[in-house]
Amino acid sequence: LKGALNFIIICWFVILLARSQRIDEIIDIDDKINSKDTDDVSTTTIFLSHSMINTSKSRFVASSDVPLLLNDIDKGDENRRWKAFLSWLIDNGTPLPPVTLAHFPQTGRGLACTTNLKNNEPALVIPYDVIMNSDRISHDTNLGNDLYQLDIEGAHLILSLYLLHEKHKRTSFWKPYIDILPKEYPHIPLYYSDDDLSYADGAILTKIKFMQQDLDDIVHAAKRLGSSFPSRYDRLASDEVGLKWAMVSVKSRNWGLNPQLPGSSLVPLADMLNHHPRLGKALRMQEDDYTITIDAGYECKRGQELFDKYYEN
């Protein structure tokens, strides 16, 4: 009995030691940003260091572990989708970004720095190959050609139809990006419940009216595609819930990159940044290859939210 008791005590000691070593892996983010430099900047939850992403096929090889949210221990699916998304970006020419997916109390889902970034230092570099662009869809895809034959146009409409069409494919090139997009948008007026609508003012109701008109146009276009090319678009034409999701995804995340890149664009990773009019910086694009770069607009310390600026004031 005494031997068994000693064995149990030793086992508990080993478990506690292993747990202590695991805790040591947590990234220290106590060095929060100085308030005099970054007013109103949110800090995130603790991060945990996970195994390095497999980048054997990539031109850019990670040199350190990729930190993911500690909360992802309880959100295994989000953890998996985030890692698959990063691998996809890297495999298609994106340098390993110094950010991780995070959830902030004031701004919701966003990106947090995993290392200290200096003011004006490049933070995100997004190559053209992973930018979903309506003009590119119109000229380079079967869907674009079919829409042209039916004389259907509109940047947001084309992007919305293409997004859902690719979501329906099991082997879409865009699957890792589509999988990381929000599954719903409860903060968007078109998704308000009847109870929420009872408190909505005239401006909100007008916004809903215009959004519904846009959705009706997209549904009509999808049904025309389904009627003209049933073998290719029957599912697209019948998925009105998906069409609503796709339209809201585009309207809430699209970037206007004119004049360098005509039409509307979805820019993976960059579209996860939240807007801050003072701390964020607008993107810049290389005219030779359409690569997008977003610089840090302030000294963004590890564990702190990285912002961009959706528009110039």
C-alpha positions as CSV (number, residue, x, y, z in Angstrom):
1,L,0.0,0.0,0.0
2,K,2.8,2.4,0.9
3,G,4.5,1.6,-2.4
4,A,1.3,2.4,-4.3
5,L,0.9,5.6,-2.4
6,N,4.5,6.7,-3.3
7,F,3.8,5.8,-7.0
8,I,0.7,8.0,-7.0
9,I,2.6,10.9,-5.4
10,I,5.4,10.6,-8.0
11,C,2.8,10.6,-10.8
12,W,1.1,13.7,-9.5
13,F,4.5,15.4,-9.3
14,V,5.3,14.5,-12.9
15,I,1.9,15.9,-14.0
16,L,2.4,19.1,-12.1
17,L,5.9,19.5,-13.5
18,A,4.6,19.0,-17.1
19,R,1.8,21.5,-16.5
20,S,4.3,24.0,-15.2
21,Q,6.5,23.6,-18.3
22,R,3.4,24.0,-20.5
23,I,2.5,27.2,-18.7
24,D,6.0,28.5,-19.4
25,E,5.2,28.3,-23.1
26,I,2.6,31.0,-22.8
27,I,3.7,34.2,-24.3
28,D,4.2,37.1,-21.9
29,I,2.1,40.0,-23.0
30,D,2.2,41.9,-19.7
31,D,4.4,44.5,-21.5
32,K,1.3,46.3,-22.7
33,I,1.6,49.3,-24.9
34,N,2.2,52.7,-23.2
35,S,-1.1,54.5,-23.0
36,K,0.4,57.9,-24.0
37,D,1.3,56.5,-27.4
38,T,-1.8,54.4,-28.1
39,D,-5.0,55.7,-26.4
40,D,-8.0,53.4,-26.7
41,V,-6.0,50.4,-27.9
42,S,-7.4,47.1,-26.8
43,T,-5.2,44.3,-25.5
44,T,-6.0,40.7,-26.1
45,T,-6.1,37.4,-24.1
46,I,-3.0,35.3,-23.5
47,F,-1.5,33.4,-26.4
48,L,-0.2,29.9,-26.4
49,S,2.7,28.7,-28.6
50,H,1.8,25.8,-30.9
51,S,3.7,23.7,-33.4
52,M,5.1,25.4,-36.4
53,I,3.0,25.3,-39.6
54,N,4.3,23.0,-42.3
55,T,5.7,25.3,-44.9
56,S,7.8,22.7,-46.9
57,K,6.1,23.8,-50.2
58,S,6.5,27.5,-49.4
59,R,8.9,30.0,-50.6
60,F,8.8,31.5,-47.1
61,V,9.7,29.2,-44.3
62,A,8.6,30.0,-40.7
63,S,11.5,30.4,-38.4
64,S,9.5,30.3,-35.1
65,D,6.3,28.9,-33.7
66,V,3.0,30.4,-34.7
67,P,1.1,31.6,-31.7
68,L,-2.6,30.9,-31.5
69,L,-5.2,31.9,-29.0
70,L,-5.2,30.2,-25.7
71,N,-9.0,30.2,-26.1
72,D,-8.5,27.9,-29.1
73,I,-7.8,25.0,-26.8
74,D,-11.6,25.1,-26.4
75,K,-12.2,26.0,-30.0
76,G,-10.4,23.2,-31.9
77,D,-12.2,23.9,-35.2
78,E,-11.2,27.5,-35.2
79,N,-7.6,26.6,-34.4
80,R,-7.6,24.1,-37.3
81,R,-9.1,26.6,-39.7
82,W,-6.6,29.3,-38.7
83,K,-3.6,27.1,-39.2
84,A,-4.9,25.9,-42.6
85,F,-5.5,29.5,-43.6
86,L,-2.0,30.5,-42.7
87,S,-0.5,27.6,-44.5
88,W,-2.5,28.5,-47.6
89,L,-1.3,32.1,-47.5
90,I,2.3,31.0,-47.2
91,D,2.1,28.4,-49.9
92,N,0.8,31.1,-52.3
93,G,3.6,33.6,-51.6
94,T,2.6,35.4,-48.5
95,P,5.4,36.0,-46.0
96,L,4.6,34.6,-42.6
97,P,2.6,37.4,-40.9
98,P,3.6,38.7,-37.5
99,V,-0.1,38.5,-36.3
100,T,-2.6,35.9,-35.0
101,L,-6.3,35.8,-34.9
102,A,-7.7,37.2,-31.6
103,H,-10.9,38.3,-30.0
104,F,-10.9,41.8,-28.4
105,P,-13.5,43.1,-25.9
106,Q,-14.2,46.3,-27.7
107,T,-13.7,45.5,-31.4
108,G,-14.5,41.7,-31.6
109,R,-12.5,39.5,-33.9
110,G,-9.3,41.0,-35.1
111,L,-5.5,40.5,-35.5
112,A,-3.0,40.8,-32.7
113,C,0.7,41.3,-33.1
114,T,2.9,38.3,-32.2
115,T,6.1,40.4,-32.1
116,N,6.8,44.1,-31.5
117,L,6.3,46.2,-34.7
118,K,7.8,49.7,-35.1
119,N,5.8,52.6,-36.5
120,N,5.7,52.4,-40.3
121,E,7.1,48.9,-40.3
122,P,5.5,46.6,-42.9
123,A,3.0,44.4,-41.1
124,L,1.1,42.5,-43.7
125,V,2.1,41.7,-47.3
126,I,-0.6,40.2,-49.4
127,P,0.3,39.0,-53.0
128,Y,-2.1,39.3,-55.9
129,D,-2.5,35.5,-56.2
130,V,-4.7,35.4,-53.0
131,I,-6.8,38.5,-53.7
132,M,-10.3,37.7,-54.9
133,N,-11.1,40.5,-57.4
134,S,-14.4,41.0,-59.3
135,D,-12.6,42.3,-62.4
136,R,-10.3,39.3,-62.5
137,I,-13.4,37.0,-62.0
138,S,-15.1,38.6,-65.0
139,H,-12.1,38.0,-67.3
140,D,-10.6,34.8,-66.1
141,T,-13.3,32.4,-64.9
142,N,-16.2,30.4,-66.3
143,L,-18.6,32.2,-64.0
144,G,-17.4,35.5,-65.4
145,N,-17.9,34.4,-68.9
146,D,-21.4,33.1,-68.1
147,L,-22.4,36.3,-66.5
148,Y,-21.1,38.2,-69.5
149,Q,-23.3,36.1,-71.8
150,L,-26.3,37.0,-69.7
151,D,-25.3,40.6,-69.6
152,I,-25.1,40.5,-65.8
153,E,-22.7,43.0,-64.2
154,G,-21.9,44.8,-60.9
155,A,-18.7,44.4,-58.9
156,H,-20.3,43.4,-55.6
157,L,-22.8,41.1,-57.3
158,I,-20.1,39.3,-59.2
159,L,-17.9,38.9,-56.1
160,S,-20.8,37.6,-54.1
161,L,-21.9,35.0,-56.6
162,Y,-18.3,33.8,-57.1
163,L,-17.7,33.6,-53.3
164,L,-20.7,31.3,-52.8
165,H,-20.0,29.3,-55.9
166,E,-16.5,28.6,-54.6
167,K,-17.8,27.8,-51.2
168,H,-19.9,25.1,-52.7
169,K,-16.8,23.4,-54.1
170,R,-15.0,20.9,-51.9
171,T,-11.7,21.4,-53.6
172,S,-11.8,25.2,-54.3
173,F,-8.5,27.0,-54.3
174,W,-10.2,29.5,-51.9
175,K,-11.5,27.0,-49.4
176,P,-9.0,27.9,-46.6
177,Y,-9.9,31.5,-46.9
178,I,-13.7,30.9,-47.1
179,D,-13.5,28.6,-44.1
180,I,-12.0,31.3,-41.9
181,L,-14.7,33.9,-42.8
182,P,-17.5,34.5,-40.2
183,K,-20.3,32.0,-40.5
184,E,-22.9,34.7,-39.6
185,Y,-23.1,38.5,-39.1
186,P,-25.5,39.2,-36.3
187,H,-24.3,42.9,-36.1
188,I,-25.4,43.6,-39.7
189,P,-28.9,45.1,-40.0
190,L,-30.0,42.6,-42.6
191,Y,-29.6,39.9,-39.9
192,Y,-31.5,41.8,-37.2
193,S,-34.2,39.8,-35.4
194,D,-37.8,41.2,-35.3
195,D,-37.2,42.3,-31.7
196,D,-34.0,44.2,-32.8
197,L,-36.0,45.8,-35.7
198,S,-38.6,47.1,-33.2
199,Y,-35.9,49.4,-31.8
200,A,-34.3,50.4,-35.2
201,D,-34.5,54.0,-36.3
202,G,-35.3,55.3,-39.7
203,A,-31.7,55.3,-40.9
204,I,-31.3,51.6,-40.0
205,L,-34.5,50.7,-41.7
206,T,-33.4,52.6,-44.9
207,K,-30.1,50.7,-44.8
208,I,-31.9,47.4,-44.6
209,K,-34.2,48.4,-47.5
210,F,-31.2,49.1,-49.7
211,M,-29.4,45.9,-48.7
212,Q,-32.5,43.9,-49.4
213,Q,-32.7,45.4,-52.9
214,D,-29.1,44.4,-53.5
215,L,-29.8,40.9,-52.2
216,D,-32.9,40.6,-54.5
217,D,-30.6,41.5,-57.5
218,I,-28.1,38.9,-56.5
219,V,-30.8,36.2,-56.0
220,H,-32.3,37.1,-59.4
221,A,-28.9,36.9,-61.1
222,A,-28.3,33.5,-59.4
223,K,-31.6,32.2,-60.6
224,R,-30.8,33.3,-64.2
225,L,-27.6,31.4,-64.0
226,G,-29.3,28.4,-62.7
227,S,-31.9,28.5,-65.5
228,S,-29.4,29.1,-68.3
229,F,-26.7,26.7,-67.0
230,P,-28.4,24.3,-64.6
231,S,-25.6,21.8,-64.5
232,R,-23.2,24.4,-63.2
233,Y,-25.3,26.7,-61.0
234,D,-28.4,24.8,-59.8
235,R,-27.1,24.7,-56.3
236,L,-26.1,28.4,-56.4
237,A,-29.6,29.4,-57.6
238,S,-31.4,27.6,-54.8
239,D,-29.2,28.7,-51.9
240,E,-30.8,31.9,-50.9
241,V,-29.4,31.7,-47.3
242,G,-25.9,31.3,-48.8
243,L,-26.4,34.2,-51.2
244,K,-27.4,36.4,-48.3
245,W,-24.2,35.3,-46.4
246,A,-22.0,35.9,-49.5
247,M,-23.5,39.4,-50.1
248,V,-23.0,40.5,-46.5
249,S,-19.5,39.0,-46.5
250,V,-18.6,41.1,-49.6
251,K,-20.3,44.3,-48.4
252,S,-18.7,44.2,-45.0
253,R,-15.2,43.1,-46.1
254,N,-14.5,44.3,-49.7
255,W,-11.8,46.7,-50.6
256,G,-11.8,49.3,-53.4
257,L,-8.3,49.2,-54.9
258,N,-8.9,51.5,-57.8
259,P,-7.3,52.7,-59.9
260,Q,-4.6,50.1,-59.7
261,L,-7.0,47.1,-59.5
262,P,-10.5,47.8,-60.9
263,G,-13.6,46.4,-59.3
264,S,-14.1,45.2,-55.7
265,S,-11.7,42.9,-53.9
266,L,-11.6,40.5,-50.9
267,V,-8.1,40.7,-49.4
268,P,-7.5,37.7,-47.2
269,L,-5.9,38.4,-43.8
270,A,-6.0,42.2,-44.4
271,D,-9.8,42.0,-44.2
272,M,-9.6,40.8,-40.6
273,L,-8.1,44.1,-39.5
274,N,-10.4,46.5,-37.6
275,H,-10.5,50.2,-38.5
276,H,-9.0,52.9,-36.4
277,P,-9.0,56.5,-37.9
278,R,-6.0,57.6,-35.9
279,L,-3.9,54.5,-35.3
280,G,-4.5,52.6,-38.5
281,K,-2.7,53.2,-41.8
282,A,-4.1,52.8,-45.3
283,L,-2.8,50.1,-47.5
284,R,-0.3,50.7,-50.3
285,M,-0.1,48.7,-53.5
286,Q,2.8,47.9,-55.8
287,E,1.8,48.8,-59.3
288,D,4.0,46.2,-60.9
289,D,2.5,43.1,-59.3
290,Y,-0.5,44.4,-57.3
291,T,1.1,43.2,-54.0
292,I,-0.7,44.9,-51.0
293,T,1.3,46.1,-48.0
294,I,-0.1,47.4,-44.8
295,D,2.3,49.1,-42.4
296,A,1.9,49.5,-38.7
297,G,0.6,52.9,-37.9
298,Y,2.1,52.9,-34.4
299,E,4.4,50.9,-32.2
300,C,2.3,47.7,-32.0
301,K,3.6,45.6,-29.2
302,R,3.2,41.8,-28.9
303,G,-0.3,40.9,-27.8
304,Q,-1.8,44.2,-29.0
305,E,-4.4,44.7,-31.7
306,L,-3.1,45.8,-35.1
307,F,-5.4,48.3,-36.9
308,D,-5.7,49.6,-40.4
309,K,-7.5,52.6,-41.8
310,Y,-10.4,51.8,-44.2
311,Y,-10.4,55.3,-45.6
312,E,-8.5,58.5,-45.4
313,N,-10.2,61.3,-43.4
